[in-house]
Amino acid sequence: MQDVPQFLARRGLALASYLDPRRAAVLDAEHCVRINWESFFFADLWERERFLDDVVAYCGLLTDPVSRRRFRPTLESPRFSHAGVRYFFESVDTRELFESEPDKYRLPSWKM
């Protein structure tokens, strides 16, 4: 998958900040957080850090990278970090499959 901030910038798209939709998000890598296959953009670094301090409270539904099912992570959800991206899983089984071959599951094969 292409780099999300670059894709949005090339298209001239604008997004609202994830935590404060009244503000415009900064569309660069520094203001972007990747969780599973989702990308979250923020108006400033303080919002980004607030999100990272309690990802489970703020992220909403995520896509399990192995099963591709949508789920809402909890504090008990299995997790794993790979290549600078945090991943949450709907089960220990999907986390173990991901851990065994992370590059197979870490990004969908679609192109933007």
DSSP file (Angstrom, degrees, kcal/mol; ACC not computed):
  #  RESIDUE AA STRUCTURE BP1 BP2  ACC     N-H-->O    O-->H-N    N-H-->O    O-->H-N    TCO  KAPPA ALPHA  PHI   PSI    X-CA   Y-CA   Z-CA
    1    1 A M              0   0    0      0, 0.0   110,-0.1     0, 0.0     3,-0.1   0.000 360.0 360.0 360.0 143.1    0.0    0.0    0.0
    2    2 A Q        -     0   0    0    108,-0.2     2,-0.3     1,-0.1   108,-0.0  -0.253 360.0 -79.5 -70.1 163.6    1.2    3.5   -0.7
    3    3 A D     >  -     0   0    0      1,-0.1     4,-2.4     2,-0.0     5,-0.2  -0.512  40.2-144.9 -66.1 122.6    2.1    5.9    2.0
    4    4 A V  H  > S+     0   0    0     -2,-0.3     4,-2.6     1,-0.2     5,-0.2   0.920  94.7  49.2 -62.9 -48.8   -1.3    7.3    3.2
    5    5 A P  H  > S+     0   0    0      0, 0.0     4,-2.3     0, 0.0    -1,-0.2   0.918 113.9  47.5 -58.5 -40.9   -0.1   10.9    4.0
    6    6 A Q  H  > S+     0   0    0      2,-0.2     4,-2.7     1,-0.2    -2,-0.2   0.912 111.0  51.6 -64.5 -42.1    1.6   11.2    0.6
    7    7 A F  H  X S+     0   0    0     -4,-2.4     4,-1.6     1,-0.2    -1,-0.2   0.935 111.9  46.0 -59.9 -47.2   -1.5    9.8   -1.2
    8    8 A L  H  X>S+     0   0    0     -4,-2.6     5,-2.3     1,-0.2     4,-0.6   0.900 113.2  49.7 -63.7 -41.4   -3.8   12.3    0.6
    9    9 A A  H ><5S+     0   0    0     -4,-2.3     3,-1.1    -5,-0.2    -1,-0.2   0.919 108.8  51.8 -64.7 -43.6   -1.4   15.2   -0.2
   10   10 A R  H 3<5S+     0   0    0     -4,-2.7    -1,-0.2     1,-0.3    -2,-0.2   0.850 111.4  48.0 -61.1 -33.7   -1.2   14.3   -3.9
   11   11 A R  H 3<5S-     0   0    0     -4,-1.6    -1,-0.3    -5,-0.2    -2,-0.2   0.557 109.8-124.8 -83.6  -8.3   -4.9   14.2   -4.1
   12   12 A G  T <<5 +     0   0    0     -3,-1.1    -3,-0.2    -4,-0.6     2,-0.2   0.787  55.1 158.8  69.8  26.8   -5.2   17.6   -2.4
   13   13 A L      < -     0   0    0     -5,-2.3     2,-0.4    -6,-0.2    -1,-0.2  -0.493  28.5-154.1 -84.6 153.1   -7.6   16.1    0.2
   14   14 A A        -     0   0    0     -2,-0.2     2,-0.3    12,-0.0    12,-0.1  -0.964   8.9-167.6-124.6 144.2   -8.2   17.6    3.6
   15   15 A L        -     0   0    0     -2,-0.4    10,-2.9    10,-0.3     2,-0.2  -0.926  22.6-116.3-127.9 154.2   -9.3   15.7    6.7
   16   16 A A  B     -A   24   0A   0     -2,-0.3     8,-0.3     8,-0.3    25,-0.2  -0.585  46.3 -91.7 -81.4 152.2  -10.6   16.7   10.1
   17   17 A S        -     0   0    0      6,-3.1    25,-0.2     3,-0.7     6,-0.2  -0.404  33.2-128.6 -62.2 139.3   -8.5   15.9   13.1
   18   18 A Y  S    S+     0   0    0     23,-2.9    24,-0.1     1,-0.2    -1,-0.1   0.889 105.1  34.7 -61.9 -41.2   -9.5   12.5   14.6
   19   19 A L  S    S+     0   0    0      1,-0.3    -1,-0.2    22,-0.2    23,-0.1   0.723 131.0  29.6 -88.5 -21.2  -10.0   13.8   18.2
   20   20 A D    >   -     0   0    0      3,-0.1     3,-2.5     1,-0.1    -3,-0.7  -0.737  63.8-174.0-139.2  88.1  -11.3   17.3   17.3
   21   21 A P  T 3  S+     0   0    0      0, 0.0     4,-0.1     0, 0.0    -1,-0.1   0.568  80.2  72.3 -64.4  -7.2  -13.2   17.4   14.0
   22   22 A R  T 3  S+     0   0    0     -6,-0.1     2,-0.3     2,-0.1    -6,-0.0   0.661  94.8  65.2 -76.6 -14.6  -13.5   21.1   14.3
   23   23 A R  S <  S-     0   0    0     -3,-2.5    -6,-3.1    -6,-0.2     2,-0.3  -0.798  89.6-112.6-110.1 150.1   -9.8   21.4   13.5
   24   24 A A  B     -A   16   0A   0     -2,-0.3    -8,-0.3    -8,-0.3     2,-0.2  -0.596  31.5-125.1 -78.7 138.5   -8.0   20.4   10.3
   25   25 A A        -     0   0    0    -10,-2.9     2,-0.6    -2,-0.3   -10,-0.3  -0.531  17.5-121.6 -78.5 149.4   -5.6   17.4   10.5
   26   26 A V        -     0   0    0     16,-2.3     2,-1.4    -2,-0.2    16,-0.4  -0.846  22.9-145.0 -89.4 122.3   -2.0   17.8    9.5
   27   27 A L        +     0   0    0     -2,-0.6     2,-0.3    14,-0.1   -18,-0.1  -0.541  57.6 101.8 -96.5  72.0   -1.4   15.3    6.7
   28   28 A D  S >  S-     0   0    0     -2,-1.4     3,-0.8     1,-0.0     4,-0.2  -0.915  83.7 -99.9-140.9 170.7    2.1   14.2    7.3
   29   29 A A  G >  S+     0   0    0     -2,-0.3     3,-1.0     1,-0.2    -1,-0.0   0.822 117.7  59.6 -63.2 -31.9    3.8   11.2    8.9
   30   30 A E  G 3  S+     0   0    0      1,-0.2    -1,-0.2     3,-0.0    -3,-0.1   0.813 110.7  40.7 -67.7 -29.8    4.5   13.0   12.1
   31   31 A H  G <  S+     0   0    0     -3,-0.8    11,-1.7    -5,-0.1     2,-0.4   0.233 102.4  90.1-102.0  11.9    0.8   13.7   12.7
   32   32 A C  E <   -B   41   0B   0     -3,-1.0     2,-0.4    -4,-0.2     9,-0.2  -0.886  53.4-166.8-112.6 139.5   -0.3   10.2   11.6
   33   33 A V  E     -B   40   0B   0      7,-2.5     7,-2.7    -2,-0.4     2,-0.5  -0.996   9.5-152.7-123.2 129.5   -0.7    7.1   13.7
   34   34 A R  E     +B   39   0B   0     -2,-0.4    52,-1.1    50,-0.3     2,-0.4  -0.903  16.4 174.5-102.0 125.2   -1.1    3.7   12.0
   35   35 A I  E >   -Bc  38  86B   0      3,-2.0     3,-2.2    -2,-0.5    52,-0.2  -0.992  68.4 -42.7-127.5 120.8   -3.0    1.0   14.0
   36   36 A N  T 3  S-     0   0    0     50,-2.8    28,-0.1    -2,-0.4    53,-0.0  -0.409 123.1 -29.8  53.5-125.7   -3.6   -2.2   12.1
   37   37 A W  T 3  S+     0   0    0     26,-0.4    -1,-0.3    -2,-0.1     2,-0.2   0.463 119.4  99.5 -97.5  -2.0   -4.6   -1.0    8.6
   38   38 A E  E <   -B   35   0B   0     -3,-2.2    -3,-2.0    25,-0.1     2,-0.4  -0.552  57.9-152.6 -87.9 149.9   -6.2    2.2    9.8
   39   39 A S  E     -B   34   0B   0     -5,-0.2     2,-0.4    -2,-0.2    -5,-0.2  -0.982   7.0-164.2-121.2 133.3   -4.6    5.6    9.7
   40   40 A F  E     -B   33   0B   0     -7,-2.7    -7,-2.5    -2,-0.4     2,-0.3  -0.965   5.0-160.6-119.6 132.3   -5.5    8.4   12.2
   41   41 A F  E     -B   32   0B   0     -2,-0.4   -23,-2.9   -25,-0.2     2,-0.3  -0.881   5.5-163.0-117.3 147.2   -4.5   12.0   11.6
   42   42 A F        -     0   0    0    -11,-1.7   -16,-2.3   -16,-0.4     3,-0.1  -0.890  27.5-130.6-131.0 155.8   -4.3   14.8   14.2
   43   43 A A  S    S+     0   0    0     -2,-0.3     2,-0.3   -18,-0.3    -1,-0.1   0.793  91.8   3.0 -74.9 -29.8   -4.2   18.6   14.3
   44   44 A D  S  > S-     0   0    0    -13,-0.1     4,-1.7     1,-0.1     3,-0.1  -0.945  76.7-102.6-151.0 170.6   -1.2   18.7   16.6
   45   45 A L  H  > S+     0   0    0     -2,-0.3     4,-2.5     1,-0.2     5,-0.2   0.775 115.4  62.7 -71.1 -26.2    1.2   16.5   18.4
   46   46 A W  H  > S+     0   0    0      2,-0.2     4,-2.4     1,-0.2    -1,-0.2   0.937 105.2  46.6 -62.9 -45.5   -0.6   16.9   21.7
   47   47 A E  H  > S+     0   0    0      2,-0.2     4,-2.4     1,-0.2    -2,-0.2   0.914 111.3  52.7 -60.9 -42.2   -3.7   15.2   20.2
   48   48 A R  H  X S+     0   0    0     -4,-1.7     4,-2.4     1,-0.2    -2,-0.2   0.926 110.9  46.0 -59.5 -46.3   -1.5   12.5   18.7
   49   49 A E  H  X S+     0   0    0     -4,-2.5     4,-1.9     2,-0.2    -1,-0.2   0.882 109.8  54.2 -66.1 -38.4    0.1   11.7   22.1
   50   50 A R  H  X S+     0   0    0     -4,-2.4     4,-0.7     2,-0.2    -1,-0.2   0.925 110.3  47.4 -59.6 -44.7   -3.3   11.8   23.8
   51   51 A F  H >< S+     0   0    0     -4,-2.4     3,-1.1     1,-0.2     7,-0.3   0.929 111.7  50.0 -60.4 -47.7   -4.6    9.2   21.3
   52   52 A L  H >< S+     0   0    0     -4,-2.4     3,-0.6     1,-0.3    -1,-0.2   0.789 102.1  62.4 -65.8 -27.6   -1.4    7.0   21.8
   53   53 A D  H 3< S+     0   0    0     -4,-1.9    -1,-0.3     1,-0.2    -2,-0.2   0.753 124.7  14.7 -68.6 -23.4   -1.8    7.2   25.6
   54   54 A D  T XX S+     0   0    0     -3,-1.1     4,-1.3    -4,-0.7     3,-0.7  -0.365  71.3 160.8-149.8  61.9   -5.2    5.4   25.4
   55   55 A V  H <> S+     0   0    0     -3,-0.6     4,-2.9     1,-0.2     3,-0.5   0.879  75.7  56.7 -53.6 -44.5   -5.5    3.8   21.9
   56   56 A V  H 34 S+     0   0    0      1,-0.2     4,-0.5     2,-0.2    -1,-0.2   0.867 106.6  49.8 -60.0 -37.7   -8.2    1.4   23.0
   57   57 A A  H <4 S+     0   0    0     -3,-0.7    -1,-0.2     1,-0.2    -2,-0.2   0.821 123.4  29.3 -69.5 -30.7  -10.5    4.2   24.3
   58   58 A Y  H  < S+     0   0    0     -4,-1.3    -2,-0.2    -3,-0.5    -1,-0.2   0.717 100.2  75.0-105.0 -24.0  -10.2    6.2   21.1
   59   59 A C     <  -     0   0    0     -4,-2.9     2,-0.1    -5,-0.2    -3,-0.1   0.756  67.8-167.2 -74.1 -24.8   -9.6    3.9   18.1
   60   60 A G        +     0   0    0     -4,-0.5    -1,-0.2    -5,-0.2     2,-0.2  -0.477  55.5   3.7  73.6-148.0  -13.1    2.5   17.6
   61   61 A L        -     0   0    0     11,-0.2     2,-0.3    -2,-0.1    11,-0.2  -0.479  69.1-172.0 -74.8 141.5  -13.4   -0.5   15.3
   62   62 A L  E     -E   71   0C   0      9,-3.0     9,-2.4    -2,-0.2     2,-0.6  -0.847  24.3-116.9-124.6 164.5  -10.3   -2.0   13.8
   63   63 A T  E     -E   70   0C   0     -2,-0.3   -26,-0.4     7,-0.2     7,-0.2  -0.919  25.2-128.8-103.6 121.4   -9.7   -4.6   11.1
   64   64 A D     >  -     0   0    0      5,-2.8     4,-2.2    -2,-0.6     5,-0.1  -0.557  17.8-141.7 -64.8 124.3   -8.0   -7.8   12.3
   65   65 A P  T  4 S+     0   0    0      0, 0.0    -1,-0.2     0, 0.0    24,-0.1   0.678  94.7  40.6 -68.8 -15.4   -5.1   -8.1    9.7
   66   66 A V  T  4 S+     0   0    0      3,-0.1    -2,-0.0    40,-0.0    23,-0.0   0.895 127.5  26.4 -94.6 -55.1   -5.4  -11.9    9.6
   67   67 A S  T  4 S-     0   0    0      2,-0.1     3,-0.1     1,-0.0    22,-0.0   0.723  91.3-140.8 -81.3 -20.8   -9.2  -12.6    9.7
   68   68 A R     <  +     0   0    0     -4,-2.2     2,-0.3     1,-0.3    -1,-0.0   0.659  54.7 137.9  64.9  18.8  -10.1   -9.2    8.1
   69   69 A R        -     0   0    0     -5,-0.1    -5,-2.8     1,-0.0     2,-0.3  -0.703  56.6-118.7 -91.2 146.8  -13.0   -9.0   10.4
   70   70 A R  E     +E   63   0C   0     -2,-0.3     2,-0.3    -7,-0.2    -7,-0.2  -0.642  43.4 160.5 -82.3 140.8  -13.9   -5.7   12.1
   71   71 A F  E     -E   62   0C   0     -9,-2.4    -9,-3.0    -2,-0.3    19,-0.0  -0.976  41.9-115.6-154.1 161.6  -13.8   -5.7   15.9
   72   72 A R        -     0   0    0     -2,-0.3   -11,-0.2   -11,-0.2   -16,-0.0  -0.915  37.0-134.8-103.2 113.6  -13.6   -3.3   18.8
   73   73 A P        -     0   0    0      0, 0.0     2,-0.2     0, 0.0   -13,-0.1  -0.289  19.7-163.3 -68.0 153.5  -10.3   -3.9   20.8
   74   74 A T    >   -     0   0    0      4,-0.1     3,-1.3   -17,-0.0   -18,-0.0  -0.701  40.9 -92.7-122.0 177.1  -10.3   -4.0   24.6
   75   75 A L  T 3  S+     0   0    0      1,-0.3   -19,-0.0    -2,-0.2   -18,-0.0   0.773 128.1  51.1 -62.6 -24.6   -7.5   -3.7   27.1
   76   76 A E  T 3  S+     0   0    0      2,-0.1    -1,-0.3     0, 0.0     3,-0.1   0.488  81.4 122.7 -90.9  -4.2   -7.3   -7.5   27.0
   77   77 A S  S <  S-     0   0    0     -3,-1.3    13,-0.1     1,-0.1    14,-0.0  -0.319  72.0-108.0 -60.8 136.2   -7.0   -7.7   23.2
   78   78 A P        -     0   0    0      0, 0.0    11,-2.5     0, 0.0     2,-0.3  -0.358  46.4-175.4 -60.3 145.4   -3.9   -9.5   21.9
   79   79 A R  E     +D   88   0B   0      9,-0.2     2,-0.3    -3,-0.1     9,-0.2  -0.947  17.0 179.0-144.3 163.2   -1.5   -7.1   20.4
   80   80 A F  E     -D   87   0B   0      7,-2.2     7,-2.4    -2,-0.3     2,-0.4  -0.960  19.3-137.7-162.2 144.5    1.8   -7.0   18.6
   81   81 A S  E     +D   86   0B   0     -2,-0.3     2,-0.3     5,-0.2     5,-0.2  -0.924  25.4 169.0-111.7 137.8    4.1   -4.3   17.1
   82   82 A H  E >   -D   85   0B   0      3,-2.4     3,-1.9    -2,-0.4    -2,-0.0  -0.971  64.8  -9.5-149.0 130.7    5.8   -4.8   13.7
   83   83 A A  T 3  S-     0   0    0     -2,-0.3     3,-0.1     1,-0.3    -1,-0.0   0.839 128.4 -52.4  52.4  39.2    7.7   -2.3   11.5
   84   84 A G  T 3  S+     0   0    0      1,-0.2     2,-0.4     0, 0.0    -1,-0.3   0.559 115.1 112.1  79.6   7.8    6.6    0.6   13.6
   85   85 A V  E <   - D   0  82B   0     -3,-1.9    -3,-2.4   -52,-0.1     2,-0.3  -0.947  61.0-136.6-117.1 134.0    2.9   -0.2   13.5
   86   86 A R  E     -cD  35  81B   0    -52,-1.1   -50,-2.8    -2,-0.4     2,-0.4  -0.700  21.8-163.1 -84.3 139.0    0.8   -1.4   16.5
   87   87 A Y  E     - D   0  80B   0     -7,-2.4    -7,-2.2    -2,-0.3     2,-0.3  -0.980   8.3-165.8-125.2 137.6   -1.6   -4.3   15.7
   88   88 A F  E     - D   0  79B   0     -2,-0.4     2,-0.3    -9,-0.2    -9,-0.2  -0.905  12.7-156.8-115.4 149.6   -4.6   -5.4   17.8
   89   89 A F        -     0   0    0    -11,-2.5     3,-0.1    -2,-0.3   -25,-0.0  -0.920  24.9-135.1-130.2 152.3   -6.2   -8.8   17.2
   90   90 A E  S    S+     0   0    0     -2,-0.3     2,-0.3   -13,-0.1    -1,-0.1   0.668  91.4  12.2 -78.5 -15.3   -9.6  -10.3   17.8
   91   91 A S  S  > S-     0   0    0      1,-0.1     4,-1.7   -13,-0.1    -1,-0.1  -0.986  72.1-113.9-154.4 162.0   -8.0  -13.5   19.1
   92   92 A V  H  > S+     0   0    0     -2,-0.3     4,-2.6     1,-0.2     5,-0.2   0.861 115.0  60.6 -63.5 -36.0   -4.7  -15.1   20.3
   93   93 A D  H  > S+     0   0    0      1,-0.2     4,-2.0     2,-0.2    -1,-0.2   0.918 105.3  45.2 -60.2 -45.0   -4.9  -17.4   17.2
   94   94 A T  H  > S+     0   0    0      1,-0.2     4,-2.3     2,-0.2    -1,-0.2   0.877 112.0  52.7 -69.8 -34.8   -4.9  -14.5   14.7
   95   95 A R  H  X S+     0   0    0     -4,-1.7     4,-2.9     2,-0.2    -2,-0.2   0.931 109.0  49.8 -62.6 -43.5   -2.0  -12.8   16.6
   96   96 A E  H  X S+     0   0    0     -4,-2.6     4,-1.7     2,-0.2    -2,-0.2   0.886 110.4  49.7 -64.2 -38.8    0.0  -16.0   16.5
   97   97 A L  H  X S+     0   0    0     -4,-2.0     4,-1.2     2,-0.2    -1,-0.2   0.923 112.3  48.3 -63.7 -42.9   -0.6  -16.4   12.8
   98   98 A F  H >< S+     0   0    0     -4,-2.3     3,-0.6     1,-0.2    -2,-0.2   0.935 109.4  52.4 -61.6 -47.3    0.5  -12.8   12.3
   99   99 A E  H 3< S+     0   0    0     -4,-2.9    -1,-0.2     1,-0.2    -2,-0.2   0.842 106.2  54.7 -58.8 -34.8    3.6  -13.2   14.4
  100  100 A S  H 3< S+     0   0    0     -4,-1.7    -1,-0.2     1,-0.2    -2,-0.2   0.812 131.9   8.4 -72.0 -29.4    4.6  -16.2   12.3
  101  101 A E  S XX S+     0   0    0     -4,-1.2     3,-1.2    -3,-0.6     4,-0.9  -0.446  71.4 166.1-147.3  67.3    4.5  -14.3    9.0
  102  102 A P  H >> S+     0   0    0      0, 0.0     4,-2.2     0, 0.0     3,-0.7   0.843  75.8  56.8 -60.2 -35.9    4.0  -10.6    9.7
  103  103 A D  H 34 S+     0   0    0      1,-0.2     4,-0.4     2,-0.2    -5,-0.0   0.772 101.0  59.4 -68.8 -22.5    4.8   -9.4    6.2
  104  104 A K  H <4 S+     0   0    0     -3,-1.2    -1,-0.2    -6,-0.2    -6,-0.1   0.826 121.5  23.2 -69.5 -31.2    2.1  -11.6    4.8
  105  105 A Y  H << S+     0   0    0     -4,-0.9    -2,-0.2    -3,-0.7    -1,-0.2   0.580  95.9  91.1-111.8 -13.7   -0.6   -9.9    6.8
  106  106 A R  S  < S+     0   0    0     -4,-2.2    -3,-0.1    -5,-0.2    -2,-0.1   0.784  94.9  23.1 -67.6 -28.7    0.7   -6.4    7.7
  107  107 A L  S    S-     0   0    0     -4,-0.4    -1,-0.1   -42,-0.1   -70,-0.1  -0.996  79.8-117.7-135.4 141.1   -0.7   -4.5    4.7
  108  108 A P        -     0   0    0      0, 0.0    -3,-0.0     0, 0.0    -2,-0.0  -0.336  29.2-120.9 -67.5 161.1   -3.6   -5.3    2.3
  109  109 A S  S    S+     0   0    0      2,-0.1     2,-0.0  -108,-0.0    -2,-0.0   0.435  73.9 114.4 -86.9   2.2   -2.6   -5.8   -1.3
  110  110 A W        -     0   0    0      1,-0.0     2,-0.4     2,-0.0  -108,-0.2  -0.345  57.6-138.6 -74.1 156.0   -4.7   -2.9   -2.7
  111  111 A K              0   0    0   -110,-0.1    -2,-0.1     1,-0.1    -1,-0.0  -0.889 360.0 360.0-110.6 143.8   -3.2    0.1   -4.3
  112  112 A M              0   0    0     -2,-0.4    -1,-0.1  -109,-0.0    -2,-0.0   0.436 360.0 360.0 -89.5 360.0   -4.5    3.6   -3.7
